[in-house]
Amino acid sequence: MSRSPRGRCSYIGLPLLAVLCGVAGACAFDGTGAGTGSAGSTDDSDTQASDSETTDGATTSEPTTAGSESMGTTDESTVAPTTMDPTTMDPTTMDPTTMDPTTDPTTDPTTMDPTTDPTTDPTGCDDEDNDGVCDGEDLCPGHDDMEDKDGDLQPDACDPCPADPGDDKDQDGLCGDVDNCPADANPDQTDSDNDGAGDPCDVCKGNYGDDLADYDGDGLLCKDDLCLFDGPEPTPLPKMVGEFQEITLANASVNGGPNYAVVGPGKQVSVAFNYEISSCDCPGCVTQGLVAIPGNPPGACFYSGVPGCFTIDGADTLDFTAPATPGTYFYRFARTWEFSCVQDAKVENPATEFAAICVVE
């Protein structure tokens, strides 16, 4: 008996059929080795034919599939589309955690975007001093813009006064953090009373110029004491002051008492004294002697002479109105060369203080 060609193909095609069934996912096999199911199945009328032959007295059955003339030939319209089984993916090429960083374009240093690479300047611009500020906007090239001790928006390395936000407000050549008088120009740092405050910034001046002294024994420092003569132990002014500008005053009395007094705001004040005045510095000038409280005009003249070089002794009593603001006020004197008394002339020298009043409410 001749063998059917289809019988041979049936055995040879089993492995391929198993693969196709694995992809399509819908095959089953019966005890004869024939496949049943949706993939590769044919019409029932052509299914399951076998040839029998006897070899050495045994009967061998070879299953065949009718309607198939060549191995693995199937109607394309009945085969399910091939899909990718994730369980069979190669992890070395598909698993992101195993990607080769030397070839992965997202990690390859040669392909990184410098604007997003954390190892480069986050500003994405040239920053030579690495202070986080682009060179074109750098306030202090070559130095860290973020270092600003005094908070004046000037980087310390380019700030003329890195610890002084005012940058030498009084323009005397000294930064405020080392200036003994930051508010007023004091280029020589003069501190006549050695109280740590430059003379222009002293609250207390002249004969009572130490801001930290208690001049009347009331427990208050001069800089905090409105009245320097109302305590139990007031300190009087010198009995004689001068000579300054050819003028000397002595034996002053305020309101009939010592050379100081405590008065109310706007009250009348009478100041008596002896004087000596010369006019030889300018023999052709008309010399005046003026008394006033600095910054509180008008003053009053005790002498107005005639041209010539001579010396005159005398005594006078001048009347003033006390300032309205409470505080301590000193009377000073000055010389003027005018045709007559100029009552609003300045009396600037604190060394000429010879009498005083305290104004209290």
Secondary structure, 3 states (H helix, E strand, C coil): CCCCHHHHHHHHCHHHHHHHHHHHCCEEECCCCCEEECCCCCCHHHCCEEEEEEECCEEEEEEECCCCCCCCCCCHHHCCCCCCCHHHCCHHHHCHHHCCCCCCCCCCHHHCCCCCCCCCCCCCCCCCCCCCCCHHHCCCCCCCCCCCCCCCCCCHHHCCCCCCCCCCCCCCCCCCCCCCCCCCCCCCCCCCCCCCCCHHHCCCCHHHCCCCCCCCCCCCCHHHCCCCCCCCCCCCCCCEEEEECCEEEEEEEECCCCCEEEECCCCEEEEEEEEEEECCCCCCCCEEEEEEECCEEEEEEEEECCCCCCEEEEEEEEEEECCCCCEEEEEEEEEEECCCCCCCCCCCCHHHCCEEEEECC
